[in-house]
Amino acid sequence: MNANKMTEQLSVFLTKTEVKAHDLEHKRKLAFNIQKYNDSVVKGKQQFANLDIAREKAKNIKWKTIENLDKYLEQFEKNFTARGGKVIWAETADEALQAVLQICQEKNTKQVVKAKSMVTEEIHLNDFLAQHGIDSVETDLGEYIQQLDGEAPYHIVTPAMHKSKEDVARVFHDKLGTEANLTPPEITKIARRNLRAKYITAGVGITGGNFLLADIGGVCVSENEGNGRLSTTFPSTQIAIVGIEKLLPSINDLQLFWPLLATYGTGQNVTVYNTIFSGPRKTDETDGPQEMYVILLDNGRTNLLRNEVRESMYCIRCGSCLNACPVYKNIGGHAYGATYSGPIGSVITPHLKGMEEYKHLSYASSLCGNCTEVCPLKINIHGMLLENRAIAVEARLNSNLENFSWGLWKRAMLSRRLMNAAGPGIKNSVINKLFKNSWGQHRGEIHFAEQSFNKLWKERKN
């Protein structure tokens, strides 16, 4: 691809950000919901006697896991299959989709219920199943709202964060024919009634997985509404689609990771429903699926094992970096054009979906470092965004104009003589004209001082 040509993804990104960055109502809703999150997190952190040590320990555990990923994946498969479960290895999204389709067709089901799962959004599972006559319904309330409205999730943890209660009432009125201006409790009752009918008729229940436990062969699912348990109890077949990076060595690690995920994700001490699935129903058990599958998804994740961005595989998808990012707060989740938005999404998406098309996301950052500061595992997110930029340049994916411009800038910055050669009038003219349609579009003109600091300093010394 010609590096001088604007990619389709970059064009869409610029168009969306131009709209959202100046949508004051959108920013008001986002600021309101993020502030509620921030207030809760402050309280949640109080459960830790020494939060810094907890974060360091969690990071070390994930470091150990990713360094021995192959061993732990094999250990998980061995222990899960020993309890009657079935493991499917999917290198690509298409392999995962085909595996799900085959299971649904074997079970002769046309109805699927799905608990909240970002990885199924990543592979666009709902759309794929719809193309084959299978109805896949989101059972998480936020995801259900987004599905009704025909939108992708807006946030890793809070799918409908950008919607007010009035917006949600409008969606239910437009899509379900309910009365206008329903209250949140009324909306919840309607969703509960509609979804319970789906649980009963669904032949297959699908979840993601917050963690995989290698030592017991378990899949952990954390949620706050009970929909995850209903999605895995009523259907006769359960499928968990989980990224290979979600591994933890031991069930004992959950005493650290469950509180960290809850605190940094929603501000809770612990999520309301925390479930470990270790296989299908046993003969002496009264509930649970008759068959259980785990699809271990790569889909570009092994690309993240390169040294520059390996830490990104430690991510537990708490969403805290999104809430802290000044860029995300201005442009929102949909502008990124990717399943994983915000700082961590900007790190991993170019490696999951292609650096050529998505390198621009790594530039959607001020590099302020707040994302790294709030990460429960102290992942060096802003450092990896900078690494992504270097990777793109080394691969010659930047434009000739960009190379030329930075070459001139570098040469000028290394020479005081060149910096002083142009007077303030020339600098004003060049800057205000050259960046008129970018920097200057929403800002006043720049006016350089009559005397540079260098000249003022010389005069002062004399």
Phi, psi and omega per residue, in radians:
M1 nan 2.468 3.131
N2 -1.256 2.079 -3.093
A3 -1.153 -0.329 -3.137
N4 -1.365 -0.256 -3.074
K5 -1.596 2.322 3.099
M6 -1.178 2.236 -3.139
T7 -1.269 2.807 3.135
E8 -1.085 -0.742 -3.126
Q9 -1.121 -0.698 3.112
L10 -1.127 -0.720 3.130
S11 -1.066 -0.770 3.118
V12 -1.132 -0.741 -3.141
F13 -1.043 -0.832 -3.126
L14 -1.119 -0.667 3.131
T15 -1.140 -0.802 -3.112
K16 -1.188 -0.731 -3.122
T17 -1.157 -0.592 3.121
E18 -1.076 -0.647 -3.138
V19 -1.322 -0.908 -3.013
K20 -1.207 -0.596 -3.109
A21 -1.127 -0.331 -3.119
H22 -2.056 0.257 3.071
D23 -1.625 1.668 -3.024
L24 -1.142 -0.606 3.136
E25 -1.192 -0.709 3.090
H26 -1.058 -0.781 -3.124
K27 -1.186 -0.560 3.114
R28 -1.138 -0.812 3.139
K29 -1.093 -0.752 -3.123
L30 -1.126 -0.786 3.138
A31 -1.102 -0.672 3.138
F32 -1.096 -0.836 -3.097
N33 -1.237 -0.646 3.117
I34 -1.190 -0.621 3.106
Q35 -1.136 -0.687 3.073
K36 -1.067 -0.703 3.088
Y37 -1.094 -0.832 -3.104
N38 -1.048 -0.713 3.131
D39 -1.108 -0.670 -3.138
S40 -1.231 -0.681 -3.098
V41 -1.116 -0.669 3.109
V42 -0.990 -0.730 3.130
K43 -1.242 -0.720 -3.110
G44 -1.088 -0.613 -3.112
K45 -1.166 -0.327 -3.099
Q46 -1.195 -0.235 3.139
Q47 -1.290 -0.275 -3.103
F48 -1.634 2.228 3.086
A49 -1.167 -0.677 3.083
N50 -2.478 1.603 -3.057
L51 -1.093 -0.659 -3.093
D52 -1.104 -0.733 3.112
I53 -1.163 -0.678 3.113
A54 -1.064 -0.735 3.141
R55 -1.168 -0.729 3.114
E56 -1.089 -0.761 -3.140
K57 -1.108 -0.751 3.129
A58 -1.085 -0.730 3.118
K59 -1.104 -0.702 3.130
N60 -1.133 -0.648 3.105
I61 -1.118 -0.770 3.133
K62 -1.203 -0.610 3.065
W63 -1.037 -0.830 3.139
K64 -1.061 -0.704 -3.101
T65 -1.152 -0.867 -3.080
I66 -1.188 -0.583 3.094
E67 -1.177 -0.390 3.137
N68 -2.161 0.648 -3.015
L69 -1.016 -0.759 -3.119
D70 -1.054 -0.739 -3.128
K71 -1.126 -0.777 -3.105
Y72 -1.234 -0.574 3.072
L73 -1.120 -0.763 3.121
E74 -1.159 -0.651 3.104
Q75 -1.141 -0.724 3.092
F76 -1.054 -0.849 -3.120
E77 -1.026 -0.778 -3.118
K78 -1.050 -0.806 -3.084
N79 -1.304 -0.578 3.133
F80 -1.251 -0.785 -3.131
T81 -1.195 -0.460 3.114
A82 -1.125 -0.398 3.120
R83 -1.728 0.243 3.064
G84 1.669 0.003 3.095
G85 -1.399 2.900 -3.133
K86 -2.176 2.315 -3.122
V87 -1.913 2.311 3.083
I88 -2.094 2.211 3.121
W89 -1.646 2.144 -3.121
A90 -2.093 1.958 3.137
E91 -1.324 -0.550 -3.101
T92 -2.205 2.915 3.081
A93 -1.080 -0.689 -3.119
D94 -1.099 -0.674 3.108
E95 -1.112 -0.688 3.107
A96 -1.159 -0.750 3.138
L97 -1.090 -0.780 -3.137
Q98 -1.122 -0.626 3.116
A99 -1.137 -0.772 3.111
V100 -1.104 -0.769 -3.142
L101 -1.056 -0.749 -3.126
Q102 -1.098 -0.725 3.125
I103 -1.125 -0.785 3.135
C104 -1.081 -0.706 3.139
Q105 -1.211 -0.648 3.094
E106 -1.129 -0.606 3.129
K107 -1.512 -0.060 3.101
N108 0.974 0.772 -3.135
T109 -1.880 2.503 3.061
K110 -1.990 0.043 -3.119
Q111 -2.265 2.204 3.113
V112 -2.196 2.404 2.991
V113 -1.921 2.428 -3.029
K114 -2.279 2.188 3.019
A115 -1.398 2.833 -3.058
K116 -0.942 2.255 -3.104
S117 -2.742 2.032 3.108
M118 -1.248 -0.518 -3.092
V119 -1.218 -0.536 3.069
T120 -1.295 -0.475 2.994
E121 -1.193 -0.674 3.138
E122 -1.013 -0.690 -3.103
I123 -1.687 0.059 3.099
H124 0.993 0.897 -3.053
L125 -1.120 -0.776 -3.080
N126 -1.021 -0.815 -3.134
D127 -1.110 -0.697 -3.134
F128 -1.115 -0.804 -3.129
L129 -1.156 -0.635 3.114
A130 -1.066 -0.638 3.112
Q131 -1.114 -0.346 3.140
H132 -1.928 0.383 3.032
G133 1.297 0.378 -3.141
I134 -1.983 2.201 -3.114
D135 -1.546 2.048 3.109
S136 -1.922 2.026 -3.045
V137 -1.888 2.292 3.053
E138 -1.308 2.324 -3.105
T139 -1.878 -0.262 2.970
D140 -1.222 2.347 -3.019
L141 -1.032 -0.784 3.133
G142 -1.081 -0.769 3.115
E143 -1.160 -0.655 3.129
Y144 -1.084 -0.735 3.087
I145 -1.064 -0.802 -3.134
Q146 -1.138 -0.684 3.114
Q147 -1.128 -0.738 3.094
L148 -1.063 -0.652 -3.081
D149 -1.495 -0.015 3.110
G150 1.237 0.475 -3.132
E151 -2.043 2.663 3.006
A152 -1.323 2.834 3.062
P153 -1.003 2.499 -3.079
Y154 -1.579 -0.400 -2.982
H155 -2.576 2.614 -3.107
I156 -1.050 -0.704 -3.072
V157 -1.819 -0.641 -3.069
T158 -2.022 1.537 -2.974
P159 -1.032 -0.553 -3.093
A160 -1.967 0.619 -3.075
M161 -1.021 -0.521 -3.057
H162 -1.457 0.002 -3.108
K163 -1.828 2.408 3.009
S164 -1.510 2.986 3.108
K165 -1.102 -0.524 3.076
E166 -1.203 -0.648 3.091
D167 -1.106 -0.734 -3.131
V168 -1.149 -0.720 3.097
A169 -1.062 -0.671 3.102
R170 -1.117 -0.728 3.137
V171 -1.076 -0.802 -3.139
F172 -1.139 -0.641 3.111
H173 -1.163 -0.771 -3.084
D174 -1.256 -0.678 -3.005
K175 -1.677 -0.520 -3.072
L176 -2.004 -0.070 3.105
G177 1.262 0.409 3.112
T178 -1.333 2.994 3.073
E179 -1.138 2.641 3.128
A180 -1.298 2.692 3.039
N181 1.059 0.712 3.059
L182 -1.196 2.656 3.088
T183 -1.439 2.814 3.103
P184 -0.945 -0.764 3.091
P185 -1.067 -0.665 3.129
E186 -1.170 -0.694 3.110
I187 -1.104 -0.741 -3.129
T188 -1.103 -0.708 3.133
K189 -1.093 -0.718 3.133
I190 -1.144 -0.774 3.113
A191 -1.075 -0.743 3.138
R192 -1.067 -0.774 -3.120
R193 -1.125 -0.767 -3.127
N194 -1.147 -0.732 -3.047
L195 -1.297 -0.582 -3.138
R196 -1.098 -0.569 3.074
A197 -1.154 -0.576 3.141
K198 -1.260 -0.669 3.132
Y199 -1.006 -0.713 -3.051
I200 -1.222 -0.614 -3.057
T201 -1.630 -0.219 -3.074
A202 -1.272 2.374 3.081
G203 -1.579 -0.383 -3.102
V204 -2.343 2.366 3.034
G205 -1.982 2.368 -3.073
I206 -2.149 2.352 3.058
T207 -2.301 2.973 2.900
G208 -1.674 -2.504 3.083
G209 -2.878 2.214 3.097
N210 -1.319 -0.609 3.103
F211 -2.562 2.650 2.947
L212 -1.985 2.347 -3.108
L213 -1.866 1.989 -3.043
A214 -1.201 -0.682 -2.986
D215 -1.272 -0.428 3.118
I216 -2.038 -0.077 -3.081
G217 1.176 0.808 -3.068
G218 -1.968 2.641 3.057
V219 -1.978 2.139 -3.120
C220 -1.729 2.306 3.078
V221 -2.210 2.159 3.130
S222 -1.972 2.294 3.121
E223 -2.772 2.933 -3.006
N224 -1.990 -0.026 -3.000
E225 -2.048 -0.171 -3.089
G226 1.474 -0.082 -3.107
N227 -1.183 -0.506 3.108
G228 -1.128 -0.717 3.133
R229 -1.227 -0.676 3.107
L230 -1.159 -0.639 -3.126
S231 -1.222 -0.305 -3.100
T232 -1.943 -0.108 -3.103
T233 -1.720 -0.771 -3.083
F234 -1.314 -0.852 -3.125
P235 -1.130 2.582 -3.111
S236 -1.325 -0.315 -3.113
T237 -2.233 2.317 3.089
Q238 -2.040 2.372 3.051
I239 -2.152 2.200 3.030
A240 -1.955 2.098 3.108
I241 -1.842 2.058 -2.969
V242 -2.384 2.377 3.054
G243 -1.179 2.545 -3.047
I244 -1.155 -0.279 -3.111
E245 -1.419 -0.085 -3.045
K246 -1.416 0.116 -3.073
L247 -1.214 2.537 2.885
L248 -2.232 2.555 -3.102
P249 -1.115 -0.688 -2.953
S250 -2.479 2.690 3.046
I251 -1.081 -0.457 3.132
N252 -1.179 -0.337 3.123
D253 -1.243 -0.307 -3.087
L254 -1.158 -0.483 3.134
Q255 -1.099 -0.318 3.067
L256 -1.752 -0.786 -3.009
F257 -1.330 -0.594 3.114
W258 -1.113 -0.835 3.083
P259 -1.135 -0.658 3.110
L260 -1.093 -0.796 3.137
L261 -1.081 -0.756 -3.116
A262 -1.164 -0.805 -3.091
T263 -1.121 -0.850 -3.085
Y264 -1.412 -0.313 3.123
G265 -1.487 -0.772 -3.054
T266 -2.390 -0.112 -3.103
G267 1.536 0.092 3.123
Q268 -1.437 2.778 2.997
N269 -1.216 -0.705 3.056
V270 -2.714 2.559 3.131
T271 -1.106 2.641 -3.028
V272 -1.097 -0.841 -3.111
Y273 -2.037 2.040 3.081
N274 -2.168 2.010 -3.010
T275 -2.159 2.472 3.040
I276 -2.014 2.093 3.084
F277 -1.793 2.191 -3.107
S278 -2.158 0.337 3.101
G279 2.469 -3.126 -3.123
P280 -1.276 3.022 3.141
R281 -1.048 2.371 3.057
K282 -1.490 2.902 -3.078
T283 -1.103 -0.489 -3.116
D284 -1.684 0.168 -3.141
E285 -1.804 2.582 -3.029
T286 -1.657 -0.286 -3.142
D287 -2.490 3.120 -3.078
G288 1.837 2.863 -3.096
P289 -1.259 2.646 3.067
Q290 -1.331 -0.485 3.081
E291 -2.363 2.521 3.103
M292 -2.385 2.293 3.109
Y293 -2.062 2.514 2.946
V294 -2.096 2.133 3.075
I295 -1.753 1.975 3.116
L296 -1.536 1.961 -2.996
L297 -1.771 2.257 2.999
D298 -1.600 -1.269 3.093
N299 0.863 0.813 3.086
G300 1.696 -0.090 -3.077
R301 -1.141 -0.565 3.116
T302 -1.148 -0.339 3.037
N303 -1.132 -0.441 -3.117
L304 -1.363 -0.106 3.134
L305 -1.316 -0.179 3.086
R306 -1.076 2.539 -2.943
N307 -0.966 -0.656 -3.035
E308 -1.095 -0.541 -3.048
V309 -2.230 0.311 -3.073
R310 -1.054 -0.604 -3.130
E311 -1.040 -0.391 -3.129
S312 -1.105 -0.369 3.117
M313 -1.340 -0.101 3.068
Y314 -1.407 -0.238 -3.003
C315 -1.005 2.341 3.109
I316 -1.834 0.202 3.054
R317 1.010 0.853 3.104
C318 -1.487 -0.382 3.107
G319 1.451 0.073 -3.072
S320 -1.146 -0.564 -3.131
C321 -1.203 -0.501 3.085
L322 -1.156 -0.765 -3.090
N323 -1.194 -0.381 -3.111
A324 -1.635 -0.289 -2.974
C325 -1.375 2.156 3.123
P326 -1.131 -0.496 3.112
V327 -1.245 -0.839 3.111
Y328 -1.015 -0.702 -3.121
K329 -1.112 -0.372 -3.124
N330 -1.697 -0.600 -3.050
I331 -1.906 -0.262 3.109
G332 1.328 3.123 -3.013
G333 -1.371 -0.588 -3.042
H334 -1.301 -0.400 -3.094
A335 -1.109 -0.473 -3.088
Y336 -1.182 -0.418 3.119
G337 1.168 0.486 -3.106
A338 -2.524 2.791 -3.141
T339 -1.087 -0.744 -3.110
Y340 -1.820 1.964 -3.077
S341 -1.786 -3.046 3.115
G342 1.231 -2.949 -3.066
P343 -1.031 -0.844 -3.101
I344 -1.180 -0.600 3.068
G345 -1.133 -0.633 3.122
S346 -1.200 -0.431 3.075
V347 -1.346 -0.865 -2.954
I348 -1.526 -0.513 -3.051
T349 -1.046 -0.749 3.107
P350 -1.043 -0.478 3.139
H351 -1.533 -0.496 3.110
L352 -1.381 -0.649 -2.998
K353 -2.065 -0.045 3.088
G354 2.064 2.123 -3.121
M355 -1.119 -0.610 -3.068
E356 -1.065 -0.747 -3.085
E357 -1.503 -0.440 -2.972
Y358 -2.135 0.221 -3.140
K359 -1.092 -0.475 -3.104
H360 -1.073 -0.427 -3.137
L361 -1.109 -0.538 3.138
S362 -1.238 -0.260 3.068
Y363 -1.624 -0.139 3.123
A364 -1.455 0.985 -3.083
S365 -2.700 2.510 3.062
S366 -1.523 -0.101 -3.067
L367 0.997 0.575 -3.134
C368 -1.262 -0.368 3.102
G369 1.511 0.043 -3.128
N370 -1.148 -0.535 3.113
C371 -1.099 -0.738 3.103
T372 -1.168 -0.685 -3.102
E373 -1.092 -0.673 -3.054
V374 -1.610 -0.119 -3.107
C375 -1.164 2.231 -3.117
P376 -1.115 -0.409 3.123
L377 -1.820 0.200 3.108
K378 0.940 0.665 3.097
I379 -1.187 2.354 -3.104
N380 -1.379 1.218 -3.004
I381 -1.153 -0.857 -3.085
H382 -1.177 -0.519 3.065
G383 -1.160 -0.659 3.133
M384 -1.277 -0.504 3.033
L385 -1.090 -0.696 3.090
L386 -1.177 -0.667 3.088
E387 -1.096 -0.691 3.108
N388 -1.050 -0.687 3.115
R389 -1.102 -0.724 3.131
A390 -1.151 -0.690 3.118
I391 -1.076 -0.743 3.137
A392 -1.121 -0.714 3.140
V393 -1.175 -0.749 3.139
E394 -1.103 -0.538 3.110
A395 -1.475 0.073 3.126
R396 1.025 0.722 3.124
L397 -1.643 -0.101 3.073
N398 -1.511 2.834 -3.031
S399 -1.422 2.815 3.078
N400 -1.107 -0.642 3.121
L401 -1.100 -0.718 3.119
E402 -1.107 -0.780 3.118
N403 -1.054 -0.767 -3.114
F404 -1.122 -0.772 -3.103
S405 -1.119 -0.813 -3.138
W406 -1.210 -0.522 3.061
G407 -1.098 -0.756 3.087
L408 -1.127 -0.764 -3.139
W409 -1.052 -0.790 -3.138
K410 -1.072 -0.768 -3.120
R411 -1.096 -0.715 -3.140
A412 -1.189 -0.719 -3.110
M413 -1.174 -0.411 3.135
L414 -1.567 -0.021 -3.095
S415 -2.330 1.943 3.093
R416 -1.132 -0.569 3.137
R417 -1.082 -0.781 3.125
L418 -1.180 -0.653 3.141
M419 -1.116 -0.602 -3.116
N420 -1.513 -0.196 -3.042
A421 -1.137 -0.637 -3.127
A422 -1.655 2.278 3.117
G423 -1.365 3.046 -3.114
P424 -1.061 -0.587 3.137
G425 -1.116 -0.783 3.121
I426 -1.134 -0.767 -3.137
K427 -1.096 -0.758 3.107
N428 -1.027 -0.802 -3.096
S429 -1.122 -0.821 -3.103
V430 -1.127 -0.877 -3.078
I431 -1.124 -0.833 -3.053
N432 -1.245 -0.453 3.098
K433 -1.528 -0.733 -3.079
L434 -1.148 -0.650 -3.090
F435 -1.902 0.436 -3.093
K436 -1.064 -0.724 -3.060
N437 -1.633 0.056 3.100
S438 -2.098 -1.489 3.128
W439 -1.067 -0.711 -3.034
G440 -1.434 -0.084 -3.067
Q441 -1.110 -0.644 -3.115
H442 -2.143 0.368 -3.121
R443 -2.386 2.770 3.078
G444 -1.286 2.913 -3.137
E445 -1.193 2.654 3.082
I446 -1.591 2.367 3.118
H447 -2.218 1.971 -3.132
F448 -1.295 2.595 3.119
A449 -1.156 2.681 -3.137
E450 -1.094 -0.591 3.104
Q451 -2.120 2.350 3.119
S452 -1.269 2.834 3.112
F453 -1.051 -0.638 3.136
N454 -1.024 -0.787 -3.141
K455 -1.217 -0.698 3.106
L456 -1.083 -0.665 3.138
W457 -1.154 -0.730 3.119
K458 -1.110 -0.711 3.125
E459 -1.136 -0.654 -3.132
R460 -1.177 -0.695 3.141
K461 -1.173 -0.571 -3.134
N462 -1.382 nan nan
